[in-house]
Amino acid sequence: MRKKFSPRKGPFALLALFLLLFLAGIALGEPTRVLEQAWSICLSCIGIG
């Protein structure tokens, strides 16, 4: 007899958690902050800022 396939719930729960944290970061404006920091670092590296 073959066993019925039952998907594991752990990976789906982790995926849902990461998606929730990703959306929360976007809602709080984290991408903008990261780009601002990258911009200032790059300008200081090449001697403009």
mmCIF entry with sequence, helices, sheets and N, C-alpha, C, O atoms, coordinates in Angstrom:
data_MODEL
# 
_entry.id   MODEL 
# 
_entity.id                         1 
_entity.type                       polymer 
_entity.pdbx_number_of_molecules   1 
# 
_entity_poly.entity_id                      1 
_entity_poly.type                           'polypeptide(L)' 
_entity_poly.nstd_linkage                   no 
_entity_poly.nstd_monomer                   no 
_entity_poly.pdbx_seq_one_letter_code       MRKKFSPRKGPFALLALFLLLFLAGIALGEPTRVLEQAWSICLSCIGIG 
_entity_poly.pdbx_seq_one_letter_code_can   MRKKFSPRKGPFALLALFLLLFLAGIALGEPTRVLEQAWSICLSCIGIG 
_entity_poly.pdbx_strand_id                 A 
# 
loop_
_entity_poly_seq.entity_id 
_entity_poly_seq.num 
_entity_poly_seq.mon_id 
_entity_poly_seq.hetero 
1 1  MET n 
1 2  ARG n 
1 3  LYS n 
1 4  LYS n 
1 5  PHE n 
1 6  SER n 
1 7  PRO n 
1 8  ARG n 
1 9  LYS n 
1 10 GLY n 
1 11 PRO n 
1 12 PHE n 
1 13 ALA n 
1 14 LEU n 
1 15 LEU n 
1 16 ALA n 
1 17 LEU n 
1 18 PHE n 
1 19 LEU n 
1 20 LEU n 
1 21 LEU n 
1 22 PHE n 
1 23 LEU n 
1 24 ALA n 
1 25 GLY n 
1 26 ILE n 
1 27 ALA n 
1 28 LEU n 
1 29 GLY n 
1 30 GLU n 
1 31 PRO n 
1 32 THR n 
1 33 ARG n 
1 34 VAL n 
1 35 LEU n 
1 36 GLU n 
1 37 GLN n 
1 38 ALA n 
1 39 TRP n 
1 40 SER n 
1 41 ILE n 
1 42 CYS n 
1 43 LEU n 
1 44 SER n 
1 45 CYS n 
1 46 ILE n 
1 47 GLY n 
1 48 ILE n 
1 49 GLY n 
# 
_struct_asym.id          A 
_struct_asym.entity_id   1 
# 
loop_
_struct_conf.conf_type_id 
_struct_conf.id 
_struct_conf.pdbx_PDB_helix_id 
_struct_conf.beg_label_comp_id 
_struct_conf.beg_label_asym_id 
_struct_conf.beg_label_seq_id 
_struct_conf.pdbx_beg_PDB_ins_code 
_struct_conf.end_label_comp_id 
_struct_conf.end_label_asym_id 
_struct_conf.end_label_seq_id 
_struct_conf.pdbx_end_PDB_ins_code 
_struct_conf.beg_auth_comp_id 
_struct_conf.beg_auth_asym_id 
_struct_conf.beg_auth_seq_id 
_struct_conf.end_auth_comp_id 
_struct_conf.end_auth_asym_id 
_struct_conf.end_auth_seq_id 
_struct_conf.pdbx_PDB_helix_class 
_struct_conf.details 
_struct_conf.pdbx_PDB_helix_length 
HELX_P HELX_P1 AA1 GLY A 10 ? ALA A 27 ? GLY A 10 ALA A 27 1 ? 18 
HELX_P HELX_P2 AA2 GLU A 30 ? CYS A 45 ? GLU A 30 CYS A 45 1 ? 16 
# 
_struct_conf_type.id          HELX_P 
_struct_conf_type.criteria    ? 
_struct_conf_type.reference   ? 
# 
loop_
_atom_site.group_PDB 
_atom_site.id 
_atom_site.type_symbol 
_atom_site.label_atom_id 
_atom_site.label_alt_id 
_atom_site.label_comp_id 
_atom_site.label_asym_id 
_atom_site.label_entity_id 
_atom_site.label_seq_id 
_atom_site.pdbx_PDB_ins_code 
_atom_site.Cartn_x 
_atom_site.Cartn_y 
_atom_site.Cartn_z 
_atom_site.occupancy 
_atom_site.B_iso_or_equiv 
_atom_site.pdbx_formal_charge 
_atom_site.auth_seq_id 
_atom_site.auth_comp_id 
_atom_site.auth_asym_id 
_atom_site.auth_atom_id 
_atom_site.pdbx_PDB_model_num 
ATOM 1   N N  . MET A 1 1  ? 0.834  -1.193 0.000  1.00 0.00 ? 1  MET A N  1 
ATOM 2   C CA . MET A 1 1  ? 0.000  0.000  0.000  1.00 0.00 ? 1  MET A CA 1 
ATOM 3   C C  . MET A 1 1  ? 0.872  1.246  0.000  1.00 0.00 ? 1  MET A C  1 
ATOM 4   O O  . MET A 1 1  ? 1.922  1.295  0.640  1.00 0.00 ? 1  MET A O  1 
ATOM 5   N N  . ARG A 1 2  ? 0.425  2.218  -0.710 1.00 0.00 ? 2  ARG A N  1 
ATOM 6   C CA . ARG A 1 2  ? 1.158  3.485  -0.753 1.00 0.00 ? 2  ARG A CA 1 
ATOM 7   C C  . ARG A 1 2  ? 0.576  4.452  0.258  1.00 0.00 ? 2  ARG A C  1 
ATOM 8   O O  . ARG A 1 2  ? -0.624 4.470  0.530  1.00 0.00 ? 2  ARG A O  1 
ATOM 9   N N  . LYS A 1 3  ? 1.471  5.250  0.799  1.00 0.00 ? 3  LYS A N  1 
ATOM 10  C CA . LYS A 1 3  ? 1.020  6.288  1.732  1.00 0.00 ? 3  LYS A CA 1 
ATOM 11  C C  . LYS A 1 3  ? 0.489  7.478  0.951  1.00 0.00 ? 3  LYS A C  1 
ATOM 12  O O  . LYS A 1 3  ? 0.977  7.783  -0.138 1.00 0.00 ? 3  LYS A O  1 
ATOM 13  N N  . LYS A 1 4  ? -0.485 8.133  1.494  1.00 0.00 ? 4  LYS A N  1 
ATOM 14  C CA . LYS A 1 4  ? -0.995 9.346  0.857  1.00 0.00 ? 4  LYS A CA 1 
ATOM 15  C C  . LYS A 1 4  ? -0.016 10.486 1.088  1.00 0.00 ? 4  LYS A C  1 
ATOM 16  O O  . LYS A 1 4  ? 0.598  10.602 2.149  1.00 0.00 ? 4  LYS A O  1 
ATOM 17  N N  . PHE A 1 5  ? 0.112  11.319 0.073  1.00 0.00 ? 5  PHE A N  1 
ATOM 18  C CA . PHE A 1 5  ? 1.013  12.465 0.172  1.00 0.00 ? 5  PHE A CA 1 
ATOM 19  C C  . PHE A 1 5  ? 0.356  13.546 1.014  1.00 0.00 ? 5  PHE A C  1 
ATOM 20  O O  . PHE A 1 5  ? -0.761 13.976 0.729  1.00 0.00 ? 5  PHE A O  1 
ATOM 21  N N  . SER A 1 6  ? 1.057  13.982 2.053  1.00 0.00 ? 6  SER A N  1 
ATOM 22  C CA . SER A 1 6  ? 0.561  15.102 2.849  1.00 0.00 ? 6  SER A CA 1 
ATOM 23  C C  . SER A 1 6  ? 1.682  16.137 2.931  1.00 0.00 ? 6  SER A C  1 
ATOM 24  O O  . SER A 1 6  ? 2.763  15.841 3.441  1.00 0.00 ? 6  SER A O  1 
ATOM 25  N N  . PRO A 1 7  ? 1.432  17.333 2.439  1.00 0.00 ? 7  PRO A N  1 
ATOM 26  C CA . PRO A 1 7  ? 2.487  18.347 2.439  1.00 0.00 ? 7  PRO A CA 1 
ATOM 27  C C  . PRO A 1 7  ? 2.839  18.783 3.867  1.00 0.00 ? 7  PRO A C  1 
ATOM 28  O O  . PRO A 1 7  ? 1.995  18.825 4.762  1.00 0.00 ? 7  PRO A O  1 
ATOM 29  N N  . ARG A 1 8  ? 4.108  19.098 4.031  1.00 0.00 ? 8  ARG A N  1 
ATOM 30  C CA . ARG A 1 8  ? 4.567  19.576 5.328  1.00 0.00 ? 8  ARG A CA 1 
ATOM 31  C C  . ARG A 1 8  ? 4.092  21.010 5.532  1.00 0.00 ? 8  ARG A C  1 
ATOM 32  O O  . ARG A 1 8  ? 3.989  21.769 4.569  1.00 0.00 ? 8  ARG A O  1 
ATOM 33  N N  . LYS A 1 9  ? 3.807  21.382 6.755  1.00 0.00 ? 9  LYS A N  1 
ATOM 34  C CA . LYS A 1 9  ? 3.282  22.713 7.051  1.00 0.00 ? 9  LYS A CA 1 
ATOM 35  C C  . LYS A 1 9  ? 4.379  23.697 7.444  1.00 0.00 ? 9  LYS A C  1 
ATOM 36  O O  . LYS A 1 9  ? 4.179  24.908 7.343  1.00 0.00 ? 9  LYS A O  1 
ATOM 37  N N  . GLY A 1 10 ? 5.515  23.212 7.884  1.00 0.00 ? 10 GLY A N  1 
ATOM 38  C CA . GLY A 1 10 ? 6.607  24.071 8.336  1.00 0.00 ? 10 GLY A CA 1 
ATOM 39  C C  . GLY A 1 10 ? 7.112  25.043 7.281  1.00 0.00 ? 10 GLY A C  1 
ATOM 40  O O  . GLY A 1 10 ? 7.194  26.241 7.550  1.00 0.00 ? 10 GLY A O  1 
ATOM 41  N N  . PRO A 1 11 ? 7.454  24.564 6.089  1.00 0.00 ? 11 PRO A N  1 
ATOM 42  C CA . PRO A 1 11 ? 7.948  25.487 5.060  1.00 0.00 ? 11 PRO A CA 1 
ATOM 43  C C  . PRO A 1 11 ? 6.930  26.559 4.670  1.00 0.00 ? 11 PRO A C  1 
ATOM 44  O O  . PRO A 1 11 ? 7.296  27.705 4.409  1.00 0.00 ? 11 PRO A O  1 
ATOM 45  N N  . PHE A 1 12 ? 5.653  26.179 4.634  1.00 0.00 ? 12 PHE A N  1 
ATOM 46  C CA . PHE A 1 12 ? 4.630  27.158 4.297  1.00 0.00 ? 12 PHE A CA 1 
ATOM 47  C C  . PHE A 1 12 ? 4.479  28.216 5.386  1.00 0.00 ? 12 PHE A C  1 
ATOM 48  O O  . PHE A 1 12 ? 4.253  29.390 5.094  1.00 0.00 ? 12 PHE A O  1 
ATOM 49  N N  . ALA A 1 13 ? 4.607  27.792 6.644  1.00 0.00 ? 13 ALA A N  1 
ATOM 50  C CA . ALA A 1 13 ? 4.523  28.734 7.753  1.00 0.00 ? 13 ALA A CA 1 
ATOM 51  C C  . ALA A 1 13 ? 5.702  29.705 7.717  1.00 0.00 ? 13 ALA A C  1 
ATOM 52  O O  . ALA A 1 13 ? 5.524  30.902 7.941  1.00 0.00 ? 13 ALA A O  1 
ATOM 53  N N  . LEU A 1 14 ? 6.911  29.195 7.435  1.00 0.00 ? 14 LEU A N  1 
ATOM 54  C CA . LEU A 1 14 ? 8.079  30.070 7.348  1.00 0.00 ? 14 LEU A CA 1 
ATOM 55  C C  . LEU A 1 14 ? 7.960  31.036 6.179  1.00 0.00 ? 14 LEU A C  1 
ATOM 56  O O  . LEU A 1 14 ? 8.315  32.208 6.304  1.00 0.00 ? 14 LEU A O  1 
ATOM 57  N N  . LEU A 1 15 ? 7.470  30.561 5.059  1.00 0.00 ? 15 LEU A N  1 
ATOM 58  C CA . LEU A 1 15 ? 7.269  31.423 3.898  1.00 0.00 ? 15 LEU A CA 1 
ATOM 59  C C  . LEU A 1 15 ? 6.270  32.537 4.211  1.00 0.00 ? 15 LEU A C  1 
ATOM 60  O O  . LEU A 1 15 ? 6.479  33.687 3.825  1.00 0.00 ? 15 LEU A O  1 
ATOM 61  N N  . ALA A 1 16 ? 5.200  32.201 4.902  1.00 0.00 ? 16 ALA A N  1 
ATOM 62  C CA . ALA A 1 16 ? 4.209  33.205 5.290  1.00 0.00 ? 16 ALA A CA 1 
ATOM 63  C C  . ALA A 1 16 ? 4.819  34.224 6.248  1.00 0.00 ? 16 ALA A C  1 
ATOM 64  O O  . ALA A 1 16 ? 4.544  35.419 6.139  1.00 0.00 ? 16 ALA A O  1 
ATOM 65  N N  . LEU A 1 17 ? 5.645  33.760 7.187  1.00 0.00 ? 17 LEU A N  1 
ATOM 66  C CA . LEU A 1 17 ? 6.291  34.664 8.137  1.00 0.00 ? 17 LEU A CA 1 
ATOM 67  C C  . LEU A 1 17 ? 7.244  35.620 7.423  1.00 0.00 ? 17 LEU A C  1 
ATOM 68  O O  . LEU A 1 17 ? 7.235  36.820 7.695  1.00 0.00 ? 17 LEU A O  1 
ATOM 69  N N  . PHE A 1 18 ? 8.062  35.101 6.518  1.00 0.00 ? 18 PHE A N  1 
ATOM 70  C CA . PHE A 1 18 ? 9.005  35.945 5.789  1.00 0.00 ? 18 PHE A CA 1 
ATOM 71  C C  . PHE A 1 18 ? 8.282  36.950 4.895  1.00 0.00 ? 18 PHE A C  1 
ATOM 72  O O  . PHE A 1 18 ? 8.717  38.094 4.764  1.00 0.00 ? 18 PHE A O  1 
ATOM 73  N N  . LEU A 1 19 ? 7.191  36.528 4.288  1.00 0.00 ? 19 LEU A N  1 
ATOM 74  C CA . LEU A 1 19 ? 6.408  37.434 3.458  1.00 0.00 ? 19 LEU A CA 1 
ATOM 75  C C  . LEU A 1 19 ? 5.811  38.549 4.312  1.00 0.00 ? 19 LEU A C  1 
ATOM 76  O O  . LEU A 1 19 ? 5.796  39.708 3.899  1.00 0.00 ? 19 LEU A O  1 
ATOM 77  N N  . LEU A 1 20 ? 5.326  38.208 5.488  1.00 0.00 ? 20 LEU A N  1 
ATOM 78  C CA . LEU A 1 20 ? 4.775  39.207 6.404  1.00 0.00 ? 20 LEU A CA 1 
ATOM 79  C C  . LEU A 1 20 ? 5.846  40.210 6.829  1.00 0.00 ? 20 LEU A C  1 
ATOM 80  O O  . LEU A 1 20 ? 5.592  41.415 6.846  1.00 0.00 ? 20 LEU A O  1 
ATOM 81  N N  . LEU A 1 21 ? 7.039  39.725 7.170  1.00 0.00 ? 21 LEU A N  1 
ATOM 82  C CA . LEU A 1 21 ? 8.127  40.620 7.563  1.00 0.00 ? 21 LEU A CA 1 
ATOM 83  C C  . LEU A 1 21 ? 8.587  41.486 6.396  1.00 0.00 ? 21 LEU A C  1 
ATOM 84  O O  . LEU A 1 21 ? 8.918  42.657 6.584  1.00 0.00 ? 21 LEU A O  1 
ATOM 85  N N  . PHE A 1 22 ? 8.611  40.920 5.199  1.00 0.00 ? 22 PHE A N  1 
ATOM 86  C CA . PHE A 1 22 ? 8.983  41.658 3.993  1.00 0.00 ? 22 PHE A CA 1 
ATOM 87  C C  . PHE A 1 22 ? 8.012  42.809 3.754  1.00 0.00 ? 22 PHE A C  1 
ATOM 88  O O  . PHE A 1 22 ? 8.431  43.935 3.490  1.00 0.00 ? 22 PHE A O  1 
ATOM 89  N N  . LEU A 1 23 ? 6.726  42.527 3.845  1.00 0.00 ? 23 LEU A N  1 
ATOM 90  C CA . LEU A 1 23 ? 5.724  43.569 3.634  1.00 0.00 ? 23 LEU A CA 1 
ATOM 91  C C  . LEU A 1 23 ? 5.755  44.620 4.737  1.00 0.00 ? 23 LEU A C  1 
ATOM 92  O O  . LEU A 1 23 ? 5.518  45.799 4.475  1.00 0.00 ? 23 LEU A O  1 
ATOM 93  N N  . ALA A 1 24 ? 6.044  44.206 5.963  1.00 0.00 ? 24 ALA A N  1 
ATOM 94  C CA . ALA A 1 24 ? 6.155  45.164 7.058  1.00 0.00 ? 24 ALA A CA 1 
ATOM 95  C C  . ALA A 1 24 ? 7.342  46.095 6.834  1.00 0.00 ? 24 ALA A C  1 
ATOM 96  O O  . ALA A 1 24 ? 7.245  47.293 7.101  1.00 0.00 ? 24 ALA A O  1 
ATOM 97  N N  . GLY A 1 25 ? 8.448  45.565 6.354  1.00 0.00 ? 25 GLY A N  1 
ATOM 98  C CA . GLY A 1 25 ? 9.617  46.397 6.066  1.00 0.00 ? 25 GLY A CA 1 
ATOM 99  C C  . GLY A 1 25 ? 9.340  47.405 4.971  1.00 0.00 ? 25 GLY A C  1 
ATOM 100 O O  . GLY A 1 25 ? 9.760  48.558 5.067  1.00 0.00 ? 25 GLY A O  1 
ATOM 101 N N  . ILE A 1 26 ? 8.641  46.987 3.936  1.00 0.00 ? 26 ILE A N  1 
ATOM 102 C CA . ILE A 1 26 ? 8.288  47.912 2.861  1.00 0.00 ? 26 ILE A CA 1 
ATOM 103 C C  . ILE A 1 26 ? 7.351  48.996 3.379  1.00 0.00 ? 26 ILE A C  1 
ATOM 104 O O  . ILE A 1 26 ? 7.501  50.165 3.023  1.00 0.00 ? 26 ILE A O  1 
ATOM 105 N N  . ALA A 1 27 ? 6.387  48.621 4.214  1.00 0.00 ? 27 ALA A N  1 
ATOM 106 C CA . ALA A 1 27 ? 5.432  49.583 4.758  1.00 0.00 ? 27 ALA A CA 1 
ATOM 107 C C  . ALA A 1 27 ? 6.123  50.615 5.652  1.00 0.00 ? 27 ALA A C  1 
ATOM 108 O O  . ALA A 1 27 ? 5.672  51.756 5.744  1.00 0.00 ? 27 ALA A O  1 
ATOM 109 N N  . LEU A 1 28 ? 7.208  50.221 6.304  1.00 0.00 ? 28 LEU A N  1 
ATOM 110 C CA . LEU A 1 28 ? 7.920  51.131 7.204  1.00 0.00 ? 28 LEU A CA 1 
ATOM 111 C C  . LEU A 1 28 ? 8.980  51.963 6.484  1.00 0.00 ? 28 LEU A C  1 
ATOM 112 O O  . LEU A 1 28 ? 9.644  52.790 7.110  1.00 0.00 ? 28 LEU A O  1 
ATOM 113 N N  . GLY A 1 29 ? 9.145  51.757 5.189  1.00 0.00 ? 29 GLY A N  1 
ATOM 114 C CA . GLY A 1 29 ? 10.071 52.579 4.411  1.00 0.00 ? 29 GLY A CA 1 
ATOM 115 C C  . GLY A 1 29 ? 11.520 52.143 4.458  1.00 0.00 ? 29 GLY A C  1 
ATOM 116 O O  . GLY A 1 29 ? 12.415 52.959 4.239  1.00 0.00 ? 29 GLY A O  1 
ATOM 117 N N  . GLU A 1 30 ? 11.767 50.892 4.734  1.00 0.00 ? 30 GLU A N  1 
ATOM 118 C CA . GLU A 1 30 ? 13.143 50.406 4.820  1.00 0.00 ? 30 GLU A CA 1 
ATOM 119 C C  . GLU A 1 30 ? 13.902 50.479 3.496  1.00 0.00 ? 30 GLU A C  1 
ATOM 120 O O  . GLU A 1 30 ? 15.083 50.825 3.514  1.00 0.00 ? 30 GLU A O  1 
ATOM 121 N N  . PRO A 1 31 ? 13.287 50.172 2.344  1.00 0.00 ? 31 PRO A N  1 
ATOM 122 C CA . PRO A 1 31 ? 14.055 50.267 1.093  1.00 0.00 ? 31 PRO A CA 1 
ATOM 123 C C  . PRO A 1 31 ? 14.596 51.667 0.839  1.00 0.00 ? 31 PRO A C  1 
ATOM 124 O O  . PRO A 1 31 ? 15.708 51.823 0.334  1.00 0.00 ? 31 PRO A O  1 
ATOM 125 N N  . THR A 1 32 ? 13.823 52.675 1.183  1.00 0.00 ? 32 THR A N  1 
ATOM 126 C CA . THR A 1 32 ? 14.275 54.053 1.004  1.00 0.00 ? 32 THR A CA 1 
ATOM 127 C C  . THR A 1 32 ? 15.480 54.342 1.881  1.00 0.00 ? 32 THR A C  1 
ATOM 128 O O  . THR A 1 32 ? 16.438 54.975 1.436  1.00 0.00 ? 32 THR A O  1 
ATOM 129 N N  . ARG A 1 33 ? 15.439 53.888 3.107  1.00 0.00 ? 33 ARG A N  1 
ATOM 130 C CA . ARG A 1 33 ? 16.549 54.106 4.045  1.00 0.00 ? 33 ARG A CA 1 
ATOM 131 C C  . ARG A 1 33 ? 17.823 53.411 3.558  1.00 0.00 ? 33 ARG A C  1 
ATOM 132 O O  . ARG A 1 33 ? 18.914 53.976 3.630  1.00 0.00 ? 33 ARG A O  1 
ATOM 133 N N  . VAL A 1 34 ? 17.676 52.200 3.071  1.00 0.00 ? 34 VAL A N  1 
ATOM 134 C CA . VAL A 1 34 ? 18.838 51.457 2.578  1.00 0.00 ? 34 VAL A CA 1 
ATOM 135 C C  . VAL A 1 34 ? 19.448 52.162 1.374  1.00 0.00 ? 34 VAL A C  1 
ATOM 136 O O  . VAL A 1 34 ? 20.670 52.270 1.272  1.00 0.00 ? 34 VAL A O  1 
ATOM 137 N N  . LEU A 1 35 ? 18.604 52.642 0.461  1.00 0.00 ? 35 LEU A N  1 
ATOM 138 C CA . LEU A 1 35 ? 19.116 53.349 -0.715 1.00 0.00 ? 35 LEU A CA 1 
ATOM 139 C C  . LEU A 1 35 ? 19.792 54.664 -0.328 1.00 0.00 ? 35 LEU A C  1 
ATOM 140 O O  . LEU A 1 35 ? 20.791 55.046 -0.937 1.00 0.00 ? 35 LEU A O  1 
ATOM 141 N N  . GLU A 1 36 ? 19.259 55.356 0.673  1.00 0.00 ? 36 GLU A N  1 
ATOM 142 C CA . GLU A 1 36 ? 19.895 56.594 1.143  1.00 0.00 ? 36 GLU A CA 1 
ATOM 143 C C  . GLU A 1 36 ? 21.289 56.311 1.701  1.00 0.00 ? 36 GLU A C  1 
ATOM 144 O O  . GLU A 1 36 ? 22.236 57.049 1.425  1.00 0.00 ? 36 GLU A O  1 
ATOM 145 N N  . GLN A 1 37 ? 21.409 55.245 2.481  1.00 0.00 ? 37 GLN A N  1 
ATOM 146 C CA . GLN A 1 37 ? 22.712 54.906 3.039  1.00 0.00 ? 37 GLN A CA 1 
ATOM 147 C C  . GLN A 1 37 ? 23.688 54.483 1.945  1.00 0.00 ? 37 GLN A C  1 
ATOM 148 O O  . GLN A 1 37 ? 24.863 54.849 1.985  1.00 0.00 ? 37 GLN A O  1 
ATOM 149 N N  . ALA A 1 38 ? 23.214 53.724 0.981  1.00 0.00 ? 38 ALA A N  1 
ATOM 150 C CA . ALA A 1 38 ? 24.084 53.301 -0.119 1.00 0.00 ? 38 ALA A CA 1 
ATOM 151 C C  . ALA A 1 38 ? 24.539 54.516 -0.925 1.00 0.00 ? 38 ALA A C  1 
ATOM 152 O O  . ALA A 1 38 ? 25.694 54.582 -1.345 1.00 0.00 ? 38 ALA A O  1 
ATOM 153 N N  . TRP A 1 39 ? 23.658 55.458 -1.139 1.00 0.00 ? 39 TRP A N  1 
ATOM 154 C CA . TRP A 1 39 ? 23.994 56.665 -1.904 1.00 0.00 ? 39 TRP A CA 1 
ATOM 155 C C  . TRP A 1 39 ? 25.081 57.459 -1.182 1.00 0.00 ? 39 TRP A C  1 
ATOM 156 O O  . TRP A 1 39 ? 26.042 57.900 -1.812 1.00 0.00 ? 39 TRP A O  1 
ATOM 157 N N  . SER A 1 40 ? 24.941 57.644 0.129  1.00 0.00 ? 40 SER A N  1 
ATOM 158 C CA . SER A 1 40 ? 25.925 58.434 0.873  1.00 0.00 ? 40 SER A CA 1 
ATOM 159 C C  . SER A 1 40 ? 27.270 57.711 0.936  1.00 0.00 ? 40 SER A C  1 
ATOM 160 O O  . SER A 1 40 ? 28.315 58.358 0.861  1.00 0.00 ? 40 SER A O  1 
ATOM 161 N N  . ILE A 1 41 ? 27.263 56.402 1.069  1.00 0.00 ? 41 ILE A N  1 
ATOM 162 C CA . ILE A 1 41 ? 28.521 55.657 1.101  1.00 0.00 ? 41 ILE A CA 1 
ATOM 163 C C  . ILE A 1 41 ? 29.229 55.759 -0.241 1.00 0.00 ? 41 ILE A C  1 
ATOM 164 O O  . ILE A 1 41 ? 30.442 55.965 -0.288 1.00 0.00 ? 41 ILE A O  1 
ATOM 165 N N  . CYS A 1 42 ? 28.482 55.615 -1.337 1.00 0.00 ? 42 CYS A N  1 
ATOM 166 C CA . CYS A 1 42 ? 29.098 55.666 -2.662 1.00 0.00 ? 42 CYS A CA 1 
ATOM 167 C C  . CYS A 1 42 ? 29.670 57.051 -2.930 1.00 0.00 ? 42 CYS A C  1 
ATOM 168 O O  . CYS A 1 42 ? 30.758 57.169 -3.493 1.00 0.00 ? 42 CYS A O  1 
ATOM 169 N N  . LEU A 1 43 ? 28.954 58.100 -2.539 1.00 0.00 ? 43 LEU A N  1 
ATOM 170 C CA . LEU A 1 43 ? 29.464 59.449 -2.770 1.00 0.00 ? 43 LEU A CA 1 
ATOM 171 C C  . LEU A 1 43 ? 30.723 59.706 -1.963 1.00 0.00 ? 43 LEU A C  1 
ATOM 172 O O  . LEU A 1 43 ? 31.645 60.358 -2.452 1.00 0.00 ? 43 LEU A O  1 
ATOM 173 N N  . SER A 1 44 ? 30.780 59.201 -0.727 1.00 0.00 ? 44 SER A N  1 
ATOM 174 C CA . SER A 1 44 ? 31.977 59.416 0.076  1.00 0.00 ? 44 SER A CA 1 
ATOM 175 C C  . SER A 1 44 ? 33.142 58.572 -0.443 1.00 0.00 ? 44 SER A C  1 
ATOM 176 O O  . SER A 1 44 ? 34.299 58.968 -0.303 1.00 0.00 ? 44 SER A O  1 
ATOM 177 N N  . CYS A 1 45 ? 32.853 57.429 -1.034 1.00 0.00 ? 45 CYS A N  1 
ATOM 178 C CA . CYS A 1 45 ? 33.935 56.578 -1.561 1.00 0.00 ? 45 CYS A CA 1 
ATOM 179 C C  . CYS A 1 45 ? 34.630 57.232 -2.746 1.00 0.00 ? 45 CYS A C  1 
ATOM 180 O O  . CYS A 1 45 ? 35.845 57.109 -2.898 1.00 0.00 ? 45 CYS A O  1 
ATOM 181 N N  . ILE A 1 46 ? 33.877 57.918 -3.577 1.00 0.00 ? 46 ILE A N  1 
ATOM 182 C CA . ILE A 1 46 ? 34.505 58.520 -4.762 1.00 0.00 ? 46 ILE A CA 1 
ATOM 183 C C  . ILE A 1 46 ? 34.940 59.953 -4.503 1.00 0.00 ? 46 ILE A C  1 
ATOM 184 O O  . ILE A 1 46 ? 35.456 60.622 -5.399 1.00 0.00 ? 46 ILE A O  1 
ATOM 185 N N  . GLY A 1 47 ? 34.736 60.423 -3.289 1.00 0.00 ? 47 GLY A N  1 
ATOM 186 C CA . GLY A 1 47 ? 35.265 61.732 -2.902 1.00 0.00 ? 47 GLY A CA 1 
ATOM 187 C C  . GLY A 1 47 ? 34.388 62.922 -3.214 1.00 0.00 ? 47 GLY A C  1 
ATOM 188 O O  . GLY A 1 47 ? 34.869 64.055 -3.197 1.00 0.00 ? 47 GLY A O  1 
ATOM 189 N N  . ILE A 1 48 ? 33.106 62.701 -3.501 1.00 0.00 ? 48 ILE A N  1 
ATOM 190 C CA . ILE A 1 48 ? 32.220 63.833 -3.790 1.00 0.00 ? 48 ILE A CA 1 
ATOM 191 C C  . ILE A 1 48 ? 31.543 64.316 -2.514 1.00 0.00 ? 48 ILE A C  1 
ATOM 192 O O  . ILE A 1 48 ? 31.407 65.522 -2.306 1.00 0.00 ? 48 ILE A O  1 
ATOM 193 N N  . GLY A 1 49 ? 31.120 63.399 -1.666 1.00 0.00 ? 49 GLY A N  1 
ATOM 194 C CA . GLY A 1 49 ? 30.309 63.764 -0.500 1.00 0.00 ? 49 GLY A CA 1 
ATOM 195 C C  . GLY A 1 49 ? 31.053 63.956 0.697  1.00 0.00 ? 49 GLY A C  1 
ATOM 196 O O  . GLY A 1 49 ? 30.476 64.265 1.739  1.00 0.00 ? 49 GLY A O  1 
# 
